[in-house]
Amino acid sequence: MTAIATQHSTPRSTPEPVPQTRDGGIDAFRFLMAMGVIVGHVLSLLPNPVGQPWGMPAWAVPIDAVLRSAVPFFFIVSGYFFRYDRGFARTVRYVGLRILPIYGLWMLVYFALGFLRPNPVPFRLLMLAEGGYGYHLWFLPALAFGLVTVSASVAIGGRRLAAAVVVLLALLGPILFDYHALVGIPEYSHHLSDLKRQLAAPAFVFIGYALRGTQPARLDASIALCVVSLATLLCERYFLAFVAVNPAVWNAESIVSTFLLGTSVFMLARSLNGCPVVARLQSWGFLTLPVYLCHLAYVWLFQRITPAVPARTLVIFVLVAICSVATAVILVRIPLIRTVAAAPGGRRDTRLTQGGHLLIQRWRKRWDSNPR
């Protein structure tokens, strides 16, 4: 979702490679993935046919599978641009001063909106780690946990310890949730179930960290890997739902194949850096975080007021996307969101405001050129 990134500590004898502050392909895909998150939440409004184990109509299942790469992509991008060379203390400071205030503010916003909805879910303490009624906000505390975990692990024991830690957390979290019946565990822990996605976050962040200093893959190789990972994801979901009899897997954010899918989409984004189509989209990347933050409110709004028109799902998506982007253009003028949304490595990036001015200038030119 946004290239939220920060710092970390590594031995001075083996300095970490620092990626470029921006990548056109990654910026473009950040915006595309934000649109994908909107599509996923709009698809969740579809009525579930009787006997359908996926939680949605069969035609929506492949689309939903593709969209499972969105949040992993955001984690991987954050790990890739993360400033590991600045020390663990500054990592914690970044998380505490930049990520958590945004999370707290928007959680309060969605608590207020959630209480206005019919039949609000009863409050639970663990909701504070899940975003409250704004269930999409779980990404922010999960990102904070991922950055701090990887930062501390690398500082203490280098890449090997970090790899072991993130694998252990992923095994205890989403992987055990999906496969517990196959290993003889009759029921997955209810408390861990609430936090399983957060436990997967360090692994995605570490993937981005491990890809630092690598060269972009060839485009054909990236496309092939995306196809293979998507097919693997569909096969794994089918296996878990019908063989392992785990009906909750349709909503799994982090089954094993998701790690491969998120990585392959990230590689595809890097491979497309410099592509003319991507170049036209990359200036929209600075809107990713605010679009992500505000879109669910518009999903709720248009779910209630949109009548039963043909292609209602498509209509709701278009309305939500337009309103979210327009709101994001306003929100990026807020200093805290502007800094976090477009500052890979925790550094202020003037290209955010430049990108916003460029976008506005393009709209003005098109408006002036249209005869009225």
C-alpha positions as CSV (number, residue, x, y, z in Angstrom):
1,M,0.0,0.0,0.0
2,T,2.2,2.7,0.6
3,A,6.0,2.6,0.7
4,I,6.0,3.2,4.4
5,A,9.6,2.5,5.4
6,T,12.2,3.2,8.0
7,Q,15.4,2.3,9.6
8,H,17.5,-0.5,11.0
9,S,20.8,-1.6,12.4
10,T,23.3,-3.8,10.7
11,P,27.0,-4.5,11.3
12,R,29.2,-1.8,9.9
13,S,31.5,-4.3,8.4
14,T,28.7,-5.5,6.1
15,P,26.7,-2.4,5.0
16,E,23.3,-3.0,3.6
17,P,22.5,-1.9,0.1
18,V,20.1,1.1,0.0
19,P,17.5,1.0,-2.8
20,Q,16.8,4.1,-4.8
21,T,14.3,6.4,-3.0
22,R,11.7,5.8,-5.7
23,D,10.9,3.2,-8.3
24,G,8.4,4.0,-11.1
25,G,7.1,0.5,-11.3
26,I,6.6,0.1,-7.6
27,D,4.9,3.5,-7.3
28,A,2.5,2.6,-10.1
29,F,1.7,-0.7,-8.6
30,R,1.1,0.9,-5.2
31,F,-1.8,2.8,-6.6
32,L,-3.1,-0.2,-8.6
33,M,-3.0,-2.4,-5.4
34,A,-4.9,0.3,-3.6
35,M,-7.6,0.0,-6.3
36,G,-7.4,-3.7,-5.8
37,V,-8.1,-3.4,-2.1
38,I,-11.2,-1.4,-3.0
39,V,-12.3,-4.1,-5.5
40,G,-11.8,-6.8,-2.8
41,H,-14.0,-5.0,-0.3
42,V,-16.7,-4.3,-2.8
43,L,-16.7,-7.9,-3.8
44,S,-17.3,-8.8,-0.2
45,L,-20.7,-7.1,-0.5
46,L,-21.9,-9.7,-3.0
47,P,-24.5,-12.2,-1.7
48,N,-23.0,-15.6,-1.0
49,P,-24.8,-18.4,-2.9
50,V,-26.0,-21.3,-0.9
51,G,-23.4,-24.0,-0.7
52,Q,-20.6,-21.8,-2.0
53,P,-17.6,-22.4,0.3
54,W,-15.6,-19.4,-1.0
55,G,-17.8,-16.8,0.6
56,M,-18.6,-15.3,-2.8
57,P,-19.9,-16.3,-6.2
58,A,-17.7,-18.6,-8.2
59,W,-16.9,-16.0,-10.9
60,A,-15.4,-13.7,-8.2
61,V,-13.0,-16.3,-6.8
62,P,-10.2,-15.8,-9.4
63,I,-10.5,-12.0,-9.0
64,D,-10.3,-12.3,-5.3
65,A,-7.3,-14.6,-5.6
66,V,-5.4,-12.0,-7.7
67,L,-6.3,-9.3,-5.1
68,R,-4.7,-11.3,-2.3
69,S,-1.4,-9.9,-3.5
70,A,-2.3,-6.3,-2.6
71,V,-1.5,-6.2,1.1
72,P,1.5,-8.5,0.9
73,F,2.8,-6.2,-1.8
74,F,2.5,-3.3,0.6
75,F,4.4,-5.1,3.3
76,I,7.2,-6.2,0.8
77,V,7.6,-2.7,-0.5
78,S,7.9,-1.4,3.0
79,G,10.6,-4.0,3.8
80,Y,12.4,-3.2,0.6
81,F,12.7,0.6,1.3
82,F,13.1,0.3,5.0
83,R,16.2,2.2,6.3
84,Y,17.8,-0.6,8.3
85,D,21.0,1.4,8.7
86,R,19.6,3.9,11.2
87,G,19.3,1.7,14.2
88,F,16.6,-0.1,16.2
89,A,15.8,2.8,18.4
90,R,15.0,5.1,15.5
91,T,12.9,2.3,14.0
92,V,10.8,2.3,17.2
93,R,10.7,6.0,17.2
94,Y,9.5,6.1,13.6
95,V,6.8,3.5,14.3
96,G,5.7,5.4,17.4
97,L,5.6,8.9,15.9
98,R,4.4,8.2,12.4
99,I,2.6,4.9,11.9
100,L,0.8,4.5,15.2
101,P,-0.7,8.1,15.4
102,I,-2.3,7.6,12.0
103,Y,-3.6,4.2,13.1
104,G,-5.1,5.7,16.3
105,L,-6.7,8.6,14.5
106,W,-8.3,6.5,11.8
107,M,-9.4,3.8,14.3
108,L,-11.3,6.5,16.2
109,V,-12.9,7.7,12.9
110,Y,-14.1,4.2,12.1
111,F,-15.3,3.5,15.6
112,A,-17.5,6.6,15.3
113,L,-18.7,5.4,11.8
114,G,-19.1,1.8,13.0
115,F,-21.5,2.8,15.8
116,L,-23.7,4.5,13.3
117,R,-24.0,1.4,11.2
118,P,-26.9,-1.0,11.9
119,N,-26.1,-3.8,14.3
120,P,-22.5,-2.8,15.2
121,V,-20.2,-5.6,16.4
122,P,-19.7,-5.7,20.2
123,F,-16.4,-4.1,21.2
124,R,-13.6,-6.5,22.2
125,L,-10.2,-5.4,23.5
126,L,-8.4,-7.2,20.7
127,M,-10.1,-4.9,18.2
128,L,-7.5,-2.3,19.2
129,A,-4.9,-4.5,17.3
130,E,-7.3,-5.2,14.4
131,G,-8.4,-1.7,13.5
132,G,-11.6,-1.7,15.4
133,Y,-14.6,-1.3,13.1
134,G,-12.2,-0.3,10.3
135,Y,-11.1,-3.8,9.8
136,H,-8.8,-2.8,6.9
137,L,-6.7,-0.8,9.4
138,W,-5.1,-4.0,10.7
139,F,-2.4,-3.3,8.1
140,L,-0.9,-0.5,10.1
141,P,-0.2,-2.2,13.5
142,A,0.8,-5.3,11.5
143,L,3.3,-3.2,9.5
144,A,4.6,-1.6,12.8
145,F,5.1,-5.1,14.3
146,G,6.8,-6.4,11.1
147,L,9.2,-3.5,10.9
148,V,10.2,-3.7,14.6
149,T,10.5,-7.5,14.5
150,V,12.7,-7.6,11.5
151,S,14.7,-4.6,12.7
152,A,15.4,-6.2,16.1
153,S,16.1,-9.6,14.7
154,V,18.7,-8.4,12.1
155,A,20.3,-6.1,14.8
156,I,20.7,-9.1,17.1
157,G,21.6,-11.9,14.8
158,G,21.7,-10.8,11.2
159,R,19.7,-12.2,8.4
160,R,19.7,-15.8,9.6
161,L,18.1,-15.0,12.9
162,A,15.6,-12.7,11.2
163,A,14.7,-15.4,8.7
164,A,14.2,-18.0,11.6
165,V,12.0,-15.5,13.6
166,V,9.7,-14.6,10.7
167,V,9.3,-18.2,9.6
168,L,8.4,-19.2,13.2
169,L,5.8,-16.4,13.5
170,A,4.3,-17.3,10.1
171,L,4.1,-21.0,11.2
172,L,2.4,-20.1,14.4
173,G,0.0,-17.6,12.7
174,P,-1.6,-18.0,9.3
175,I,0.0,-21.3,8.3
176,L,-1.0,-23.2,11.4
177,F,-4.5,-21.6,11.2
178,D,-4.9,-23.1,7.7
179,Y,-3.3,-26.5,8.3
180,H,-4.1,-27.2,12.0
181,A,-6.5,-30.0,11.1
182,L,-3.9,-31.8,9.0
183,V,-1.3,-31.8,11.8
184,G,-3.8,-33.2,14.4
185,I,-4.8,-30.0,16.1
186,P,-8.6,-30.1,16.4
187,E,-9.1,-26.3,16.9
188,Y,-6.9,-23.3,16.3
189,S,-6.4,-20.9,19.2
190,H,-9.1,-18.3,19.3
191,H,-6.7,-15.6,20.5
192,L,-4.1,-16.4,17.8
193,S,-6.9,-16.4,15.2
194,D,-7.5,-12.7,15.9
195,L,-3.8,-12.0,15.3
196,K,-2.9,-14.4,12.6
197,R,-2.4,-11.8,9.9
198,Q,-0.3,-9.7,12.1
199,L,2.0,-12.7,12.7
200,A,2.5,-13.0,9.0
201,A,3.6,-9.4,8.5
202,P,7.3,-9.8,9.6
203,A,7.7,-12.5,6.9
204,F,6.5,-10.2,4.1
205,V,8.6,-7.3,5.4
206,F,11.6,-9.7,5.5
207,I,11.0,-10.7,1.9
208,G,11.4,-7.0,0.9
209,Y,14.5,-6.7,3.0
210,A,16.0,-9.8,1.4
211,L,15.4,-8.4,-2.1
212,R,17.4,-5.3,-1.4
213,G,20.4,-5.0,-3.7
214,T,19.0,-7.5,-6.3
215,Q,18.5,-6.6,-9.9
216,P,15.0,-6.5,-11.4
217,A,14.0,-9.8,-13.1
218,R,13.3,-10.1,-16.8
219,L,9.7,-9.2,-17.6
220,D,8.8,-12.6,-19.1
221,A,10.2,-14.3,-15.9
222,S,8.2,-12.1,-13.6
223,I,5.0,-12.7,-15.6
224,A,5.6,-16.5,-15.6
225,L,6.2,-16.4,-11.8
226,C,3.0,-14.5,-11.3
227,V,1.0,-17.0,-13.3
228,V,2.6,-20.0,-11.4
229,S,2.0,-18.4,-8.0
230,L,-1.6,-17.5,-8.8
231,A,-2.3,-21.1,-10.0
232,T,-0.6,-22.4,-6.8
233,L,-2.8,-20.1,-4.7
234,L,-6.0,-21.4,-6.3
235,C,-4.9,-25.0,-5.9
236,E,-4.0,-24.5,-2.3
237,R,-7.2,-22.7,-1.5
238,Y,-9.2,-25.6,-3.1
239,F,-7.2,-28.1,-1.2
240,L,-7.7,-26.4,2.2
241,A,-11.4,-25.8,1.6
242,F,-12.4,-29.2,0.3
243,V,-9.7,-31.6,1.5
244,A,-8.7,-30.1,4.8
245,V,-12.3,-28.9,5.3
246,N,-11.3,-25.4,6.4
247,P,-14.2,-23.2,5.2
248,A,-12.6,-20.1,6.7
249,V,-9.7,-20.2,4.2
250,W,-11.6,-18.1,1.7
251,N,-10.7,-15.1,3.9
252,A,-7.1,-16.2,4.5
253,E,-4.7,-13.3,3.8
254,S,-1.6,-15.4,4.2
255,I,-1.8,-19.0,3.2
256,V,1.6,-20.3,2.0
257,S,1.0,-19.4,-1.7
258,T,0.3,-15.8,-0.8
259,F,4.0,-15.3,0.1
260,L,4.9,-16.4,-3.4
261,L,2.2,-14.3,-5.0
262,G,3.1,-11.1,-3.2
263,T,6.8,-11.6,-4.1
264,S,6.0,-12.3,-7.8
265,V,3.8,-9.2,-8.1
266,F,6.6,-7.1,-6.4
267,M,9.1,-8.5,-8.9
268,L,6.7,-7.7,-11.8
269,A,6.4,-4.1,-10.6
270,R,10.2,-3.7,-10.6
271,S,10.4,-5.3,-14.1
272,L,7.9,-2.8,-15.4
273,N,9.9,0.3,-14.2
274,G,10.3,2.5,-17.2
275,C,7.3,1.1,-19.1
276,P,5.3,4.0,-20.7
277,V,2.0,2.9,-19.2
278,V,3.5,2.5,-15.8
279,A,5.2,5.9,-16.1
280,R,1.7,7.5,-16.5
281,L,0.5,5.8,-13.3
282,Q,3.5,6.3,-11.1
283,S,2.6,9.9,-10.1
284,W,-0.6,8.5,-8.5
285,G,1.4,6.3,-6.1
286,F,1.6,9.1,-3.5
287,L,-2.2,8.7,-3.0
288,T,-2.0,5.1,-1.9
289,L,-2.1,5.4,1.9
290,P,-4.9,8.0,2.1
291,V,-6.9,6.0,-0.4
292,Y,-6.4,2.9,1.6
293,L,-7.4,4.7,4.8
294,C,-10.6,6.4,3.7
295,H,-12.1,4.0,1.1
296,L,-14.0,1.7,3.5
297,A,-16.1,4.6,4.7
298,Y,-17.2,5.1,1.1
299,V,-17.9,1.4,0.7
300,W,-20.3,1.6,3.6
301,L,-21.9,4.7,2.3
302,F,-22.5,3.5,-1.2
303,Q,-23.6,0.1,0.0
304,R,-26.5,1.8,1.8
305,I,-27.5,4.4,-0.8
306,T,-26.9,2.6,-4.1
307,P,-30.1,1.2,-5.5
308,A,-30.4,-2.3,-7.1
309,V,-29.2,-1.1,-10.6
310,P,-27.6,-3.4,-13.2
311,A,-23.9,-4.0,-12.5
312,R,-24.4,-2.5,-9.0
313,T,-21.1,-3.9,-7.8
314,L,-19.3,-2.1,-10.6
315,V,-21.2,1.1,-9.9
316,I,-20.2,1.0,-6.2
317,F,-16.6,0.4,-7.1
318,V,-16.4,3.4,-9.5
319,L,-18.1,5.7,-6.9
320,V,-15.8,4.5,-4.1
321,A,-12.7,4.9,-6.2
322,I,-13.5,8.4,-7.4
323,C,-14.5,9.6,-3.9
324,S,-11.4,7.9,-2.3
325,V,-9.0,9.5,-4.7
326,A,-10.6,12.9,-4.4
327,T,-10.4,12.6,-0.6
328,A,-6.8,11.4,-0.8
329,V,-5.8,14.5,-2.8
330,I,-7.0,16.6,0.2
331,L,-5.6,14.3,2.9
332,V,-2.0,14.4,1.5
333,R,-1.9,18.0,2.4
334,I,-1.8,17.0,6.1
335,P,1.9,16.9,7.0
336,L,1.9,13.6,8.9
337,I,0.2,11.7,6.2
338,R,2.3,13.4,3.5
339,T,5.5,12.3,5.2
340,V,4.5,8.7,5.9
341,A,2.7,8.2,2.6
342,A,5.7,9.0,0.3
343,A,8.9,8.8,2.3
344,P,10.7,5.5,1.7
345,G,13.4,5.1,4.2
346,G,11.8,7.6,6.6
347,R,13.1,10.6,4.7
348,R,10.9,13.4,3.5
349,D,10.5,13.2,-0.3
350,T,9.7,16.4,-2.2
351,R,8.4,14.3,-5.1
352,L,5.1,13.8,-3.2
353,T,4.2,17.5,-3.5
354,Q,5.7,17.6,-7.0
355,G,3.6,14.6,-8.0
356,G,0.5,16.2,-6.6
357,H,1.1,19.5,-8.4
358,L,1.8,17.6,-11.6
359,L,-1.5,15.7,-11.3
360,I,-3.5,18.9,-10.7
361,Q,-1.8,20.7,-13.6
362,R,-2.8,17.8,-15.9
363,W,-6.4,18.1,-14.8
364,R,-6.4,21.9,-15.3
365,K,-4.9,21.5,-18.8
366,R,-7.6,19.0,-19.8
367,W,-10.3,21.2,-18.4
368,D,-9.0,24.3,-20.2
369,S,-8.7,22.4,-23.5
370,N,-12.3,21.1,-23.5
371,P,-14.6,23.5,-25.2
372,R,-17.5,24.7,-23.0
